[in-house]
């Protein structure tokens, strides 16, 4: 990333705040569009802040669960195939725990206000 100012986080914050300002001064479709833009800027900011860390953590959890290594996409494919085959039917808790953690990670990025405090 560039070391010049404003940096990407500052730009996203400025655009989000601008969209929120437009939303506060408008109504109808224009207000809705501005609120959507502000929301999406927040999602992008959280993705930049959390995304790489979440990917690394999910990869490590999948490697431990599956007992093999690979990139994140390959591991997700393997996990999904094992779930479809019923490999976890006899002991579904590890698969459920991973899936739950993965959903919490996704919601932390898209809308953390929807999570209970313990997961934020």
C-alpha positions as CSV (number, residue, x, y, z in Angstrom):
1,X,0.0,0.0,0.0
2,X,1.0,3.5,-0.6
3,X,2.5,5.4,2.3
4,X,1.1,8.7,1.0
5,X,-1.7,10.5,2.8
6,X,-4.6,10.0,2.8
7,X,-4.2,6.3,3.1
8,X,-6.9,3.9,2.0
9,X,-8.4,3.7,5.5
10,X,-8.7,7.5,5.6
11,X,-10.2,7.6,2.1
12,X,-12.8,5.0,3.1
13,X,-13.7,6.8,6.3
14,X,-14.1,10.1,4.4
15,X,-16.3,8.5,1.7
16,X,-18.4,6.7,4.4
17,X,-18.8,9.9,6.3
18,X,-19.7,11.8,3.1
19,X,-22.4,9.2,2.3
20,X,-23.8,9.4,5.8
21,X,-24.0,13.2,5.5
22,X,-25.8,12.9,2.2
23,X,-28.2,10.4,3.8
24,X,-28.9,12.8,6.6
25,X,-29.9,15.6,4.2
26,X,-32.0,13.6,1.7
27,X,-35.0,11.4,1.5
28,X,-36.3,8.5,-0.5
29,X,-34.1,6.7,-3.1
30,X,-31.2,9.2,-2.7
31,X,-31.1,8.6,1.1
32,X,-31.3,4.8,0.5
33,X,-28.4,4.9,-2.0
34,X,-26.3,7.0,0.4
35,X,-27.0,4.7,3.3
36,X,-26.0,1.7,1.1
37,X,-22.8,3.4,0.1
38,X,-21.9,4.2,3.7
39,X,-22.7,0.6,4.7
40,X,-20.5,-0.8,2.0
41,X,-17.6,1.5,2.9
42,X,-17.8,0.1,6.4
43,X,-17.8,-3.5,5.0
44,X,-14.7,-2.7,3.0
45,X,-12.9,-1.1,6.0
46,X,-13.6,-4.2,8.1
47,X,-12.5,-6.6,5.3
48,X,-9.2,-4.7,5.1
49,X,-8.8,-4.8,8.8
50,X,-9.9,-8.4,9.4
51,X,-9.8,-10.3,6.2
52,X,-6.3,-11.6,6.0
53,X,-6.3,-12.5,9.7
54,X,-9.6,-14.3,9.4
55,X,-8.4,-16.2,6.3
56,X,-5.2,-17.4,8.1
57,X,-7.2,-18.4,11.2
58,X,-9.8,-20.3,9.1
59,X,-7.0,-22.0,7.1
60,X,-5.4,-23.2,10.4
61,X,-8.7,-24.4,11.8
62,X,-9.5,-26.3,8.6
63,X,-6.0,-27.9,8.5
64,X,-6.4,-29.1,12.1
65,X,-10.0,-30.3,11.4
66,X,-9.1,-32.1,8.2
67,X,-5.7,-33.3,9.1
68,X,-4.2,-32.0,5.8
69,X,-2.7,-28.8,4.4
70,X,-3.6,-26.7,1.4
71,X,-4.8,-23.3,0.4
72,X,-8.0,-22.0,1.9
73,X,-10.1,-22.7,-1.2
74,X,-8.9,-26.3,-1.5
75,X,-9.5,-26.8,2.2
76,X,-13.1,-25.4,2.0
77,X,-13.8,-27.7,-0.9
78,X,-12.4,-30.7,1.0
79,X,-14.5,-29.8,4.1
80,X,-17.6,-29.3,2.0
81,X,-17.2,-32.6,0.3
82,X,-16.7,-34.4,3.6
83,X,-19.8,-32.8,5.0
84,X,-21.8,-33.8,1.9
85,X,-20.5,-37.4,2.2
86,X,-21.6,-37.6,5.8
87,X,-18.1,-37.9,7.2
88,X,-19.2,-35.9,10.3
89,X,-22.5,-37.6,10.8
90,X,-21.1,-39.7,13.7
91,X,-19.5,-36.7,15.4
92,X,-20.9,-33.4,13.9
93,X,-19.7,-31.1,16.7
94,X,-16.2,-30.3,15.1
95,X,-17.8,-29.5,11.8
96,X,-20.5,-27.4,13.4
97,X,-18.0,-25.5,15.5
98,X,-15.9,-24.7,12.5
99,X,-19.0,-23.6,10.4
100,X,-20.3,-21.5,13.3
101,X,-16.9,-19.7,13.7
102,X,-16.8,-19.1,10.0
103,X,-20.2,-17.5,10.0
104,X,-19.2,-15.3,13.0
105,X,-16.1,-14.2,11.0
106,X,-18.3,-13.3,8.0
107,X,-20.8,-11.3,10.2
108,X,-17.9,-9.5,11.9
109,X,-17.1,-8.1,8.5
110,X,-20.6,-7.5,7.0
111,X,-22.5,-6.3,10.1
112,X,-20.9,-6.8,13.5
113,X,-23.8,-5.1,15.2
114,X,-25.8,-8.3,14.6
115,X,-23.5,-10.3,16.8
116,X,-23.8,-10.9,20.5
117,X,-21.2,-9.0,22.4
118,X,-19.1,-12.1,23.0
119,X,-18.5,-12.5,19.3
120,X,-17.7,-9.0,18.3
